[in-house]
Amino acid sequence: MSSTKATLPFAKLCGAGNDFIVVQADDLELATHAPLSSDVIVRLCDRRYGIGADGLMIMTPGTGGFAFEVDFYNADGSGGMLCGNGARCAIERARTLGLVRAGERIRFRFAGADYAGVSLAEGQARFELDPRFRMDEPRTIRVGDLTLCGRFVDVGSLHFVIDIGAILDSDGSQAFADIDAVPLETLGQAVRHHADFGAKGVNANFTELRGKRLFVRTFERGVEAETLACGTGSTSSALVRWRNGLADPPVTVVLVHGRLRACP
């Protein structure tokens, strides 16, 4: 981090497959005497040459009724957005630090916005999303020979939610038989950077409803790869199915490469 070696205490937490490095602001100040640069964050999150994580959180004890505050950064060093599983991990870390008590509903700040949550028990936390969200009308985008219909959703993080049945090839037939067949490395990246979503881009969520269970895969902005889980993506996907009249709450979401969860 500098020409002088420094020791920086950290914790590593995992929420449903998303993993995070968590450092305390006071420890960071003692170790570096300066904010972490985006280059350092990228190196720390690197899975071969660093600690390895989907993101990094800097935690500060809260003031004015807030239990704690979190600055959040993706693995590419970008920040300023909500991370649902990151928020749950922050609540758990706050419990281990004595900033919150199990069973107590608390308020906290995450990436500059106000939220609430509860530490349920060791290793379990509930995060309350802001009930206000933006969901656009369905729109169609083109990626090569494919036509994809989905909805843009903003729950504090930006998502484009696509039903795999609405991915059509050049002759109008369904392009992929099931969600496992979707080439997320290429198609997810193309959606994430699609010109229709501007410079910020979106998280690309691919979904398939099987009975009462909603299967979800995510190409995550800031990680620039498919992740094992995405809390705001799971929520956005459930909201889209509910708005389209295809699912009633609670919606059970199956993270295809992560763990089962329910979205109320």
GULO-304986 format. One line per 10 residues: number of its first residue (from 1); their letters; for each residue x, y, z of N, C-alpha, C. Coordinates in pm, 1 decimal, padded with zeros to 6 digits. Atoms other than C-alpha are relative to their C-alpha. Layout:
N
NUM> A> X:Y:Z:X:Y:Z:X:Y:Z; ...;
//
This chain:
264
1> MSSTKATLPF> 00081.8:-00120.8:00000.0:00000.0:00000.0:00000.0:00085.1:00125.7:00000.0; -00093.5:-00111.6:00003.2:00304.0:00224.7:00035.3:00139.9:-00058.2:00000.8; -00136.5:00049.3:-00001.1:00680.1:00203.9:00030.8:00036.3:-00058.7:00136.2; -00020.3:00054.2:-00133.7:00663.2:00128.8:00404.6:-00103.5:-00108.7:00025.9; 00093.1:00108.1:-00026.9:00512.2:-00202.8:00502.4:-00093.7:00038.9:00112.6; 00099.9:-00030.3:-00101.9:00189.7:-00167.4:00701.2:-00082.2:-00124.3:00026.0; 00088.3:00109.5:-00037.3:-00028.2:-00415.3:00888.1:-00141.0:00054.5:00012.5; 00139.0:-00045.7:-00001.0:-00400.3:-00373.5:00827.5:-00089.5:-00116.6:00040.5; 00094.2:00105.3:-00039.4:-00640.5:-00592.4:01028.0:-00123.5:00002.1:-00090.5; 00119.9:00007.6:00081.7:-00937.7:-00714.1:00826.1:-00079.2:-00123.3:00038.5;
11> AKLCGAGNDF> 00084.0:00118.5:-00012.5:-01227.3:-00956.2:00837.1:-00046.1:-00039.3:-00139.1; 00051.9:00049.7:00127.6:-01353.2:-01172.4:00551.9:-00135.4:-00064.5:00027.7; 00134.3:00051.6:-00020.7:-01727.0:-01237.1:00536.2:-00060.7:-00041.2:-00133.2; 00067.5:00050.1:00119.2:-01942.4:-01428.0:00289.3:-00150.5:00000.4:00024.4; 00145.7:-00001.8:-00009.0:-02313.2:-01368.6:00229.9:-00061.0:-00068.0:-00120.9; 00069.2:00076.5:00105.1:-02490.4:-01635.2:00021.0:00087.1:-00021.1:-00123.3; -00089.7:00019.1:00113.2:-02181.0:-01666.3:-00199.5:00075.4:00125.1:-00038.6; -00075.4:-00124.8:00017.5:-02081.7:-01298.2:-00220.3:00096.7:00014.2:00116.5; -00096.4:-00014.5:-00108.4:-01762.2:-01239.7:-00025.3:00062.0:00139.2:00000.8; -00042.4:-00137.8:-00020.4:-01621.4:-00918.5:00116.4:00115.3:00008.6:00099.2;
21> IVVQADDLEL> -00102.1:-00040.3:-00095.7:-01314.2:-00777.4:00285.0:-00057.7:00116.7:00078.9; 00053.0:-00108.0:-00084.3:-01416.7:-00559.1:00580.2:00112.8:00052.9:00087.3; -00102.2:-00064.5:-00082.5:-01178.1:-00312.0:00742.2:-00064.8:00113.3:00078.8; 00047.7:-00110.3:-00081.7:-01230.4:-00059.1:01018.1:00072.3:00128.2:-00039.6; -00057.7:-00127.5:00043.0:-01175.0:00306.3:00931.1:00117.7:00041.1:00088.1; -00109.5:-00037.4:-00090.4:-00957.5:00361.6:01240.8:00125.2:-00081.9:-00029.9; -00114.0:00084.7:00033.6:-00735.2:00065.7:01151.6:00063.7:00044.2:-00131.2; -00049.0:-00045.1:00129.4:-00708.2:00193.8:00795.9:00083.8:00126.9:00014.5; -00072.9:-00125.2:-00022.6:-00598.9:00538.5:00916.2:00135.3:-00027.2:00064.4; -00126.3:00031.9:-00066.0:-00332.8:00388.3:01143.9:00097.7:-00066.3:-00096.5;
31> ATHAPLSSDV> -00087.1:00076.6:00088.8:-00200.4:00161.8:00868.0:00048.9:00080.7:-00119.5; -00032.6:-00064.2:00127.8:-00203.7:00394.0:00566.4:00007.3:00151.6:00006.7; 00005.8:-00146.9:-00013.0:-00269.1:00752.8:00686.9:-00062.6:00065.8:-00123.6; 00062.8:-00053.6:00120.8:-00469.9:00794.2:00366.5:-00109.4:-00095.6:-00044.3; 00102.6:00090.5:00052.9:-00779.9:00655.7:00192.2:00062.2:-00105.0:-00092.0; -00046.3:00101.6:00093.4:-00739.4:00335.6:-00005.2:-00026.3:00047.3:-00143.5; 00019.1:-00033.8:00140.3:-00684.9:00405.4:-00373.6:-00073.4:-00113.8:-00069.5; 00070.5:00104.3:00074.4:-00888.3:00217.4:-00632.3:00096.7:-00110.6:-00043.2; -00098.7:00101.4:00038.4:-00568.1:00041.9:-00744.7:00026.8:-00098.0:00113.3; -00023.8:00087.0:-00114.8:-00508.9:-00091.9:-00393.1:-00120.6:-00089.6:00024.0;
41> IVRLCDRRYG> 00121.7:00079.8:-00018.2:-00871.2:-00206.1:-00364.7:-00003.4:-00114.4:-00101.8; -00004.0:00103.7:00103.5:-00836.7:-00393.6:-00695.2:00099.0:-00109.2:00038.2; -00101.1:00098.6:-00036.9:-00519.4:-00564.0:-00570.7:-00044.4:-00083.8:00119.6; 00046.5:00074.8:-00116.8:-00674.2:-00660.3:-00236.8:-00108.7:-00100.1:-00039.0; 00110.8:00086.6:00039.4:-00980.1:-00809.7:-00409.0:00040.6:-00105.3:-00102.5; -00046.2:00096.1:00099.8:-00774.4:-01000.6:-00665.9:00009.7:-00139.9:00062.6; 00007.2:00134.4:-00057.6:-00827.3:-01374.9:-00613.8:00129.5:-00079.7:-00018.7; -00127.5:00069.4:00016.8:-00476.6:-01470.7:-00725.0:00113.7:00068.8:00075.7; -00112.2:-00072.7:-00059.3:-00250.4:-01197.5:-00593.2:-00037.6:00079.0:00124.8; 00044.1:-00072.1:-00118.5:-00459.9:-01046.1:-00314.0:-00071.6:-00091.8:00097.1;
51> IGADGLMIMT> 00081.1:00078.6:-00093.3:-00700.3:-01157.5:-00043.7:-00109.3:-00073.1:-00076.5; 00106.6:00056.7:00080.5:-00976.0:-01216.6:-00295.0:-00137.6:00032.0:00055.6; 00134.5:-00035.1:-00044.6:-01331.3:-01079.4:-00273.0:-00077.7:00062.4:-00114.9; 00086.3:-00072.2:00093.4:-01629.0:-00943.8:-00467.0:-00001.3:00149.6:00029.4; 00000.9:-00141.1:-00034.8:-01591.8:-00615.0:-00281.5:00069.2:00024.6:00132.6; -00066.5:-00040.7:-00123.8:-01439.9:-00423.2:00006.9:-00085.5:00104.9:00069.4; 00077.7:-00094.8:-00079.2:-01614.5:-00236.4:00288.3:00088.3:00062.8:00107.3; -00066.1:-00072.9:-00106.9:-01473.8:00030.1:00517.4:-00108.5:00043.1:00098.4; 00105.1:-00020.5:-00099.5:-01676.7:00047.1:00839.8:00042.7:00101.5:00105.5; -00021.0:-00103.3:-00101.6:-01705.9:00341.3:01080.0:-00114.9:-00005.3:00099.7;
61> PGTGGFAFEV> 00111.2:-00010.0:-00095.8:-01905.5:00357.2:01406.5:-00089.8:00118.3:-00035.9; 00094.0:-00102.6:00042.3:-02219.3:00559.0:01342.6:-00021.6:00108.9:00103.5; 00040.0:-00111.2:-00085.8:-02344.1:00886.2:01488.5:-00142.6:00039.5:-00035.4; 00132.4:-00053.5:00029.1:-02680.4:01056.6:01510.8:-00107.1:-00105.3:-00016.7; 00102.7:00103.7:00006.6:-02883.3:00740.1:01565.7:00033.3:-00115.0:-00092.4; -00041.3:00109.0:00087.5:-02697.4:00524.8:01313.4:00101.4:-00087.7:00072.9; -00089.3:00091.9:-00070.3:-02523.7:00213.2:01446.3:00139.0:-00002.0:-00062.2; -00128.8:-00000.6:00070.0:-02249.6:00225.3:01180.8:-00019.5:00057.1:-00139.7; 00000.6:-00046.9:00139.0:-02159.5:00357.5:00837.0:00097.6:-00084.6:-00080.8; -00082.6:00083.0:00086.7:-02010.9:00171.8:00541.7:00027.2:00073.4:-00131.2;
71> DFYNADGSGG> -00038.4:-00036.0:00136.4:-01818.3:00287.0:00236.7:00025.0:-00130.4:-00073.6; -00007.9:00126.8:00072.7:-01853.3:00011.7:-00021.6:00069.4:00018.7:-00133.6; -00071.0:-00002.9:00128.1:-01626.9:-00064.5:-00317.4:-00006.6:-00137.5:-00065.2; -00003.8:00124.0:00076.3:-01658.4:-00327.2:-00588.8:00143.7:-00044.6:-00020.6; -00133.7:00055.4:00021.9:-01366.5:-00547.2:-00684.2:00080.5:00080.3:-00101.3; -00072.9:-00081.9:00097.1:-01280.4:-00305.9:-00967.2:00032.1:00138.9:00054.4; -00030.9:-00127.7:-00062.4:-01246.8:-00015.5:-00721.2:-00110.3:00102.5:-00007.6; 00112.5:-00093.3:00008.9:-01576.4:00152.0:-00813.1:-00084.8:-00007.9:00125.5; 00080.8:-00001.9:-00122.0:-01814.6:00252.5:-00535.2:-00127.3:00079.1:-00018.3; 00116.5:-00087.0:00002.0:-02122.4:00449.1:-00440.9:-00131.9:-00068.3:-00026.0;
81> MLCGNGARCA> 00126.6:00067.3:00024.5:-02385.6:00179.9:-00485.7:-00031.7:-00098.7:00112.6; 00044.0:00095.2:-00100.9:-02587.7:-00054.1:-00265.6:00044.6:-00140.5:-00037.3; -00024.6:00143.2:00015.5:-02486.7:-00416.4:-00218.0:-00078.5:-00070.5:00109.7; 00088.5:00061.3:-00098.5:-02755.1:-00625.3:-00048.0:00069.5:-00100.7:00089.4; -00071.2:00097.1:-00081.7:-02537.7:-00913.9:00064.7:00112.6:00066.9:00078.5; -00098.9:-00077.2:-00074.2:-02269.0:-00663.5:00161.0:-00060.7:00064.1:00123.5; 00067.6:-00060.3:-00114.8:-02519.3:-00488.8:00386.2:-00025.7:-00104.1:00108.7; 00021.9:00105.1:-00100.2:-02606.4:-00819.1:00555.4:00130.1:-00036.1:00070.3; -00129.1:00030.3:-00061.5:-02239.4:-00893.7:00609.5:00045.6:00113.2:00092.0; -00036.5:-00113.1:-00085.0:-02188.0:-00544.7:00750.6:-00073.7:-00006.6:00133.4;
91> IERARTLGLV> 00075.1:00014.9:-00124.5:-02463.4:-00605.9:01006.1:00063.9:-00106.9:00087.7; -00063.5:00107.6:-00076.0:-02296.5:-00932.0:01108.4:00133.6:00046.3:00057.6; -00127.8:-00048.7:-00050.4:-01957.2:-00764.8:01136.6:-00021.0:00099.7:00113.6; 00030.2:-00095.8:-00106.1:-02110.0:-00485.5:01345.1:-00037.3:-00071.6:00129.4; 00033.2:00077.9:-00119.5:-02248.5:-00750.1:01581.5:00126.5:-00050.8:00068.6; -00122.0:00053.8:-00060.6:-01907.0:-00907.6:01631.9:00085.4:00110.6:00061.3; -00075.1:-00113.7:-00054.5:-01761.9:-00560.8:01699.0:-00072.1:00065.5:00117.9; 00075.0:-00057.2:-00111.4:-02030.0:-00485.8:01959.9:-00074.7:00127.5:-00033.6; 00071.6:-00121.2:00041.0:-02191.2:-00208.0:01756.5:-00150.6:-00021.0:-00003.2; 00142.6:00032.8:-00002.5:-02529.0:-00387.6:01745.1:-00019.1:-00125.5:00084.4;
101> RAGERIRFRF> 00034.3:00119.4:-00077.2:-02704.4:-00652.3:01954.2:-00096.0:-00086.9:-00080.6; 00088.8:00092.8:00068.8:-02876.7:-00962.3:01817.9:-00144.4:00027.2:00038.4; 00141.6:-00023.4:-00023.7:-03251.4:-00908.1:01781.9:-00040.0:00146.1:00001.3; 00029.3:-00142.5:-00005.9:-03223.7:-00529.1:01782.6:-00004.2:00058.6:-00141.3; 00009.7:-00066.3:00130.8:-03349.4:-00342.4:01473.8:00079.6:00129.9:00007.0; -00088.0:-00117.8:-00002.6:-03092.0:-00078.7:01388.8:-00007.4:00072.8:-00134.6; -00014.9:-00079.0:00121.6:-03040.2:00198.3:01135.6:00149.9:00014.2:-00028.3; -00138.9:-00018.1:00037.2:-02717.1:00231.6:00943.5:00006.7:00068.2:-00136.5; -00020.9:-00064.7:00130.1:-02571.6:00412.0:00643.4:00091.4:-00087.3:-00084.4; -00076.7:00083.6:00091.6:-02442.5:00225.0:00341.1:00012.2:00074.3:-00131.2;
111> AGADYAGVSL> -00026.8:-00073.0:00124.6:-02281.2:00402.5:00045.5:-00079.1:00129.9:-00005.7; 00061.9:-00131.9:-00005.1:-02432.8:00731.4:00160.0:-00149.7:00001.3:00014.8; 00146.2:00006.3:-00014.1:-02795.1:00610.3:00195.2:-00035.7:-00067.5:00131.9; 00045.0:00050.1:-00129.1:-02998.3:00518.8:00504.5:-00079.7:-00129.6:-00016.5; 00069.1:00127.7:00003.9:-03115.7:00162.2:00569.4:-00023.1:-00049.1:00143.0; 00024.0:00062.3:-00130.2:-03231.3:-00061.6:00853.9:00018.9:-00150.3:-00013.6; -00017.4:00143.8:00002.1:-03174.2:-00419.8:00951.3:00005.8:-00056.3:00140.1; -00002.7:00069.2:-00128.9:-03152.8:-00676.6:01227.7:00105.2:-00109.9:-00005.5; -00085.2:00116.6:-00019.6:-02880.5:-00912.2:01346.1:-00085.7:-00105.8:00067.4; 00091.8:00099.7:-00052.4:-03086.7:-01227.0:01394.7:00068.3:-00094.0:00098.7;
121> AEGQARFELD> -00079.7:00091.0:-00083.2:-02816.7:-01449.5:01545.2:00137.2:-00006.2:-00063.6; -00133.0:00011.5:00058.7:-02458.4:-01544.7:01480.9:-00009.3:-00053.1:-00143.1; -00000.2:00041.0:00139.3:-02410.6:-01563.0:01106.1:-00129.9:00023.6:-00074.2; 00127.9:-00026.4:00065.4:-02764.9:-01444.9:01027.5:-00038.8:00146.3:00018.9; 00041.0:-00140.2:-00006.9:-02883.7:-01094.8:00944.2:-00108.1:00026.2:-00103.5; 00104.6:-00041.9:00093.4:-03187.5:-00936.9:00780.4:00021.6:00146.3:-00034.7; -00020.0:-00135.6:00050.8:-03144.6:-00626.2:00567.1:-00129.4:00048.4:-00063.1; 00125.2:-00055.3:00052.1:-03441.5:-00401.9:00485.8:00030.4:00098.9:-00112.1; -00015.3:-00090.1:00112.8:-03430.4:-00251.8:00139.3:-00096.2:00117.5:00013.0; 00092.1:-00112.5:00011.1:-03581.5:00090.8:00084.6:-00118.2:-00045.8:-00085.2;
131> PRFRMDEPRT> 00115.3:00048.8:00077.2:-03938.7:00007.7:-00026.8:-00025.2:00078.6:-00128.5; 00013.8:-00076.5:00123.5:-03915.6:00278.7:-00291.7:00098.4:-00055.5:-00103.2; -00087.3:00048.9:00106.2:-03778.1:00147.3:-00620.1:-00054.1:00048.8:-00133.1; 00038.5:-00038.2:00136.2:-03782.7:00234.6:-00987.7:-00001.6:-00124.3:-00087.0; 00006.1:00108.0:00097.6:-03897.8:-00015.6:-01246.5:-00059.5:00054.6:-00128.3; 00046.9:-00050.0:00128.4:-03928.4:00083.0:-01611.3:-00091.8:-00101.6:-00068.0; 00079.1:00090.4:00083.2:-04168.1:-00062.2:-01864.2:00094.1:-00094.5:-00075.0; -00086.0:00092.6:00074.4:-04037.0:-00365.8:-02055.3:00061.8:00067.1:-00122.0; -00067.9:-00052.7:00118.4:-03781.9:-00279.5:-02320.2:00077.4:-00112.1:-00067.8; -00072.3:00098.9:00079.0:-03606.3:-00470.0:-02595.4:00136.4:00055.2:-00039.6;
141> IRVGDLTLCG> -00133.1:-00037.5:00045.8:-03232.7:-00459.1:-02665.7:00050.6:-00107.3:-00095.4; -00060.5:00093.5:00093.8:-03025.4:-00622.3:-02936.8:00143.8:-00026.7:00040.1; -00138.6:00040.5:-00021.3:-02704.7:-00815.9:-02877.0:00035.0:-00097.8:-00110.8; -00029.1:00084.5:00115.1:-02565.0:-00952.6:-03201.0:-00127.2:-00041.9:-00069.6; 00120.3:00051.6:00065.6:-02832.8:-01176.4:-03354.7:-00114.5:-00023.9:00097.8; 00100.8:00028.5:-00101.4:-03025.8:-01198.5:-03027.7:-00082.6:00123.7:00033.8; 00089.3:-00104.1:-00051.9:-03324.8:-00994.1:-02912.9:-00035.6:-00037.8:00143.2; 00026.0:00026.5:-00141.6:-03365.6:-00964.5:-02534.8:-00100.6:00101.0:00051.6; 00099.6:-00086.9:-00061.4:-03670.8:-00826.3:-02357.7:00012.9:-00009.9:00151.5; -00013.1:00000.3:-00145.5:-03641.0:-00722.2:-01993.4:-00046.8:00130.7:00059.8;
151> RFVDVGSLHF> 00037.0:-00123.0:-00071.0:-03702.1:-00454.9:-01733.5:00121.5:00055.5:00073.5; -00100.1:-00070.3:-00079.4:-03465.2:-00197.6:-01587.6:-00056.8:00026.4:00138.4; 00042.9:-00017.9:-00138.5:-03487.2:-00185.1:-01206.4:00111.1:00069.7:00077.4; -00095.2:-00068.8:-00088.1:-03318.2:00049.9:-00958.4:-00049.4:-00014.8:00143.4; 00032.3:00017.4:-00141.4:-03328.6:-00064.0:-00594.4:00112.0:00056.5:00088.2; -00121.0:-00049.1:-00064.8:-03018.0:00134.3:-00499.9:00122.1:-00050.4:-00073.1; -00096.1:00052.2:00096.4:-02818.7:-00070.4:-00749.9:-00078.3:-00025.5:-00128.2; 00069.0:00001.3:00129.2:-02900.7:-00084.6:-01122.3:00001.3:-00139.3:-00061.3; 00013.2:00135.1:00053.5:-03029.9:-00403.5:-01285.5:-00083.7:-00000.5:-00127.6; 00086.8:00031.6:00112.7:-03167.0:-00528.0:-01614.4:-00034.8:-00147.1:00013.3;
161> VIDIGAILDS> 00048.0:00135.1:-00031.1:-03378.8:-00837.7:-01547.9:-00063.6:-00060.1:-00124.9; 00040.3:00063.4:00125.2:-03433.7:-01077.9:-01837.6:-00052.7:-00140.1:00028.9; 00051.8:00137.3:-00001.4:-03656.1:-01385.7:-01859.7:00065.5:-00073.3:-00116.2; -00069.6:00067.3:00109.8:-03460.2:-01643.1:-02061.4:-00095.7:-00038.7:-00112.4; 00098.3:00027.5:00104.3:-03783.4:-01720.7:-02246.4:-00020.1:00117.5:-00093.3; 00011.2:-00121.1:00081.4:-03766.7:-01363.6:-02381.0:00132.0:00034.4:-00067.7; -00122.3:-00015.7:00078.8:-03424.5:-01413.1:-02540.2:-00022.0:-00077.0:-00129.0; 00037.4:00061.6:00127.5:-03497.3:-01480.1:-02907.7:00113.6:00011.1:-00099.5; -00101.9:-00005.8:00104.3:-03266.2:-01567.0:-03192.6:-00056.9:00064.8:-00126.1; 00036.1:-00077.3:00119.5:-03283.1:-01427.4:-03545.4:-00129.0:-00045.4:-00065.2;
171> DGSQAFADID> 00125.3:00047.1:00059.6:-03578.9:-01646.1:-03651.0:-00118.0:00008.7:00095.8; 00108.5:-00022.1:-00094.9:-03784.0:-01551.1:-03343.0:-00024.4:-00114.1:00096.2; 00016.8:00110.9:-00093.0:-03742.4:-01878.2:-03155.4:00082.6:00022.5:00125.6; -00071.4:-00015.9:-00126.3:-03626.3:-01909.0:-02794.9:00143.7:-00047.4:-00017.1; -00141.0:00026.3:00028.1:-03247.3:-01897.0:-02798.2:00060.2:-00106.2:00091.7; -00062.0:00090.4:-00097.1:-03174.4:-02101.3:-02483.5:-00106.0:-00085.8:00066.8; 00097.0:00093.9:-00055.3:-03347.6:-02409.2:-02349.4:-00022.7:00021.9:00148.6; 00012.6:-00023.7:-00142.8:-03278.6:-02325.1:-01985.7:00107.5:00098.6:00043.8; -00088.2:-00104.6:-00049.5:-03087.6:-02082.1:-01766.8:00146.5:-00044.1:00001.3; -00138.0:00048.4:-00001.1:-02779.0:-02304.7:-01749.7:00066.7:00014.4:-00135.4;
181> AVPLETLGQA> -00055.2:-00008.2:00135.0:-02736.4:-02274.7:-02126.1:00040.7:00142.0:-00038.8; -00031.2:-00139.1:00033.2:-02701.8:-01893.7:-02119.3:00150.1:00024.2:00019.1; -00144.2:-00025.7:-00012.6:-02336.4:-01794.3:-02190.2:00024.1:00133.1:00071.9; -00004.0:-00124.5:-00076.3:-02307.9:-01541.3:-01910.1:00128.7:00079.1:-00021.9; -00126.2:-00072.9:00015.4:-01943.0:-01458.7:-01969.3:-00005.2:00096.7:-00117.5; 00007.5:-00086.1:00118.3:-02021.3:-01317.0:-02314.0:-00130.0:00080.5:-00004.8; 00128.1:-00069.6:00010.4:-02393.1:-01234.4:-02314.5:-00021.3:00091.9:00119.9; 00013.8:-00084.7:-00117.8:-02391.5:-01104.2:-01957.0:00083.6:00125.6:-00010.9; -00087.0:-00115.5:00015.5:-02099.7:-00877.8:-02031.9:-00056.6:00098.4:-00103.0; 00057.3:-00086.2:00103.2:-02270.7:-00745.5:-02346.0:-00118.5:00079.7:00053.5;
191> VRHHADFGAK> 00113.7:-00071.4:-00060.3:-02587.3:-00658.5:-02151.9:00049.3:00101.2:00102.0; -00052.6:-00088.2:-00104.5:-02389.7:-00508.2:-01863.0:00052.7:00131.1:-00059.5; -00059.9:-00118.3:00062.3:-02215.4:-00264.5:-02104.5:-00084.9:00055.5:-00115.1; 00081.7:-00039.9:00114.8:-02505.5:-00213.0:-02347.2:-00018.8:00152.1:-00002.9; 00007.7:-00145.7:00015.2:-02524.1:00141.3:-02483.3:-00130.9:00058.2:00052.4; 00130.1:-00049.7:-00048.2:-02892.5:00172.1:-02383.5:00003.4:00039.3:00146.6; -00003.5:-00025.5:-00143.9:-02788.0:00186.6:-02017.1:00105.4:00104.3:00038.8; -00091.4:-00109.9:-00027.9:-02531.5:00465.6:-02048.2:00133.6:-00045.9:00055.5; -00137.0:00026.1:-00044.9:-02184.7:00492.2:-01901.1:00004.9:-00090.9:00122.6; -00001.9:00081.3:-00121.3:-02277.0:00331.6:-01567.2:-00026.9:-00146.4:-00027.7;
201> GVNANFTELR> 00036.6:00137.5:00028.4:-02420.6:00020.7:-01725.5:-00092.6:-00057.7:00106.1; 00092.6:00067.9:-00091.7:-02622.3:-00235.8:-01528.2:00058.2:-00133.9:00043.7; -00017.3:00141.4:-00031.4:-02605.2:-00565.9:-01348.4:-00097.4:-00077.0:-00090.1; 00085.0:00078.2:00089.7:-02742.1:-00828.5:-01587.9:-00050.7:-00123.8:00072.9; 00061.8:00113.6:-00070.5:-02986.4:-01074.3:-01426.9:-00080.3:-00083.9:-00098.7; 00070.5:00094.0:00086.8:-03103.7:-01378.9:-01621.9:-00082.6:-00092.2:00088.3; 00091.3:00069.7:-00089.9:-03406.4:-01554.5:-01475.2:-00081.6:-00105.2:-00073.3; 00088.5:00103.9:00051.8:-03616.3:-01865.5:-01524.5:-00091.7:-00045.6:00112.1; 00098.4:00041.9:-00098.8:-03937.5:-01943.5:-01336.5:-00036.0:-00146.1:-00024.4; 00036.0:00141.7:00006.6:-03984.7:-02313.5:-01264.4:-00096.4:-00027.9:00113.6;
211> GKRLFVRTFE> 00100.9:00015.5:-00104.2:-04308.3:-02369.6:-01080.7:-00005.4:00125.0:00085.1; 00003.0:-00114.4:-00090.6:-04291.3:-02145.0:-00775.5:00140.0:00048.0:00037.7; -00136.2:-00038.9:-00032.1:-03913.0:-02110.8:-00773.2:00061.6:00078.0:-00116.6; -00059.5:-00087.6:00099.7:-03726.8:-01835.8:-00955.4:00151.4:-00020.5:00000.3; -00143.7:00023.6:00012.6:-03379.5:-01930.3:-01076.7:00065.7:00125.3:-00058.3; -00064.8:-00125.6:00038.7:-03136.3:-01639.9:-01115.5:00149.9:-00019.6:-00016.5; -00144.7:-00013.0:00019.2:-02788.1:-01591.9:-01260.5:00030.9:00147.1:-00026.6; -00032.8:-00142.9:00007.6:-02610.1:-01255.9:-01242.7:00141.4:00022.3:-00051.4; -00130.2:-00055.6:00038.0:-02327.7:-01090.9:-01433.2:00007.1:00134.8:00069.9; 00003.4:-00112.4:-00093.7:-02231.2:-00832.0:-01175.5:00093.8:00113.7:-00040.0;
221> RGVEAETLAC> -00075.4:-00122.0:00028.0:-02120.9:-00478.7:-01249.5:00099.4:00025.5:00113.2; -00100.8:-00027.3:-00101.6:-01799.9:-00388.3:-01069.4:00085.4:-00120.4:00032.5; -00076.7:00124.1:-00009.7:-01697.7:-00751.3:-01035.6:00041.5:-00043.6:-00140.4; -00022.0:00028.2:00142.5:-01720.4:-00789.0:-01415.0:00011.4:-00149.1:-00026.2; 00004.3:00144.9:00017.1:-01800.9:-01156.2:-01392.9:-00130.9:-00050.4:00060.1; 00113.5:00061.5:-00068.7:-02076.9:-01394.6:-01289.5:00038.1:-00022.8:00145.6; -00023.7:00021.1:-00142.3:-02104.6:-01403.0:-00911.6:-00092.4:-00109.4:00052.9; 00080.0:00107.7:-00058.2:-02239.9:-01675.5:-00685.8:-00134.3:00050.0:00051.3; 00124.8:-00056.2:-00052.3:-02508.0:-01440.0:-00553.9:-00001.5:00149.3:-00024.8; 00016.7:-00145.3:00007.9:-02645.2:-01088.0:-00584.7:-00130.8:00033.2:00070.6;
231> GTGSTSSALV> 00119.3:-00026.5:-00079.4:-02886.7:-00966.3:-00316.8:-00097.0:00095.4:-00067.4; 00088.9:-00095.3:00066.9:-03020.8:-00663.5:-00503.1:-00050.4:-00058.2:-00132.3; 00044.9:00064.8:00122.6:-03035.4:-00873.0:-00821.1:-00109.8:-00101.3:00025.7; 00105.7:00094.3:-00037.5:-03239.3:-01144.2:-00648.6:-00129.9:00074.5:00027.9; 00118.7:-00079.5:-00031.7:-03475.6:-00879.2:-00516.3:-00061.4:00059.4:-00126.0; 00050.6:-00059.1:00124.0:-03503.4:-00703.9:-00853.9:-00068.8:-00104.3:-00086.4; 00059.0:00107.5:00080.2:-03573.8:-01035.1:-01027.3:-00136.1:-00041.4:00055.3; 00127.5:00034.2:-00062.6:-03848.0:-01119.4:-00776.3:-00103.3:00109.8:-00023.2; 00091.9:-00112.4:00022.0:-03999.6:-00771.8:-00812.1:-00054.9:00000.7:-00142.5; 00045.1:00003.7:00139.3:-04014.6:-00806.3:-01190.3:-00105.0:-00108.9:-00019.5;
241> RWRNGLADPP> 00099.0:00108.2:00014.0:-04194.5:-01141.3:-01170.0:-00131.1:00037.2:00068.4; 00121.4:-00044.5:-00069.2:-04437.0:-00992.9:-00917.4:-00072.9:00106.2:-00082.0; 00063.1:-00105.8:00079.2:-04500.3:-00680.8:-01128.9:-00062.5:-00055.9:-00126.5; 00055.0:00060.9:00120.9:-04557.9:-00900.7:-01433.6:-00115.7:-00095.0:00029.2; 00112.2:00083.9:-00038.0:-04821.2:-01094.8:-01237.2:00028.4:-00148.4:-00005.4; -00037.2:00140.8:00013.6:-04626.8:-01421.7:-01249.3:00042.2:-00064.0:00131.4; -00042.0:00055.2:-00129.1:-04532.4:-01462.9:-00882.3:-00055.9:00086.4:00112.1; 00048.5:-00069.7:-00119.3:-04683.7:-01372.8:-00546.6:00103.5:-00013.0:00111.1; -00096.2:00008.5:-00110.9:-04468.5:-01289.0:-00242.0:-00049.1:-00095.9:00108.6; -00145.1:-00008.6:00021.6:-04277.6:-01441.7:-00084.0:00044.7:-00082.6:-00120.0;
251> VTVVLVHGRL> -00053.4:00068.3:00116.9:-04082.0:-01537.7:-00394.4:00125.7:-00075.9:00041.0; -00119.5:00079.2:-00028.8:-03834.1:-01821.9:-00351.9:00095.9:00011.5:-00117.3; -00101.5:-00019.8:00103.0:-03516.9:-01738.7:-00545.0:00108.2:-00105.1:00017.1; -00107.9:00097.6:-00000.7:-03267.9:-02008.9:-00635.3:00117.9:00060.3:-00074.7; -00121.5:-00049.5:00062.0:-02919.1:-01878.7:-00699.3:00068.8:-00119.0:-00063.8; -00039.6:00120.0:00072.7:-02806.5:-02121.3:-00967.1:00138.2:-00048.5:00043.2; -00133.9:00039.8:-00043.6:-02445.5:-02115.2:-00850.2:00025.2:00040.3:00145.1; -00015.3:-00038.4:-00140.5:-02512.0:-02004.7:-00491.9:-00094.6:-00077.5:00087.9; 00086.7:00067.5:-00096.2:-02763.9:-02079.2:-00218.1:-00142.4:00050.4:-00014.1; 00142.0:-00032.3:00004.3:-03141.8:-02082.1:-00193.4:-00032.5:00114.4:00094.7;
261> RACP> 00045.8:-00105.8:-00089.9:-03310.8:-01772.7:-00052.3:-00144.4:00034.9:-00035.4; 00136.1:-00045.5:00024.4:-03659.6:-01623.5:-00022.9:-00004.5:00151.1:00004.6; 00015.0:-00145.1:00004.7:-03748.4:-01266.2:-00117.9:-00143.8:00035.4:00032.0; 00137.3:-00032.8:-00036.4:-04056.8:-01133.8:00066.2:-00053.6:00112.5:-00086.7;
//
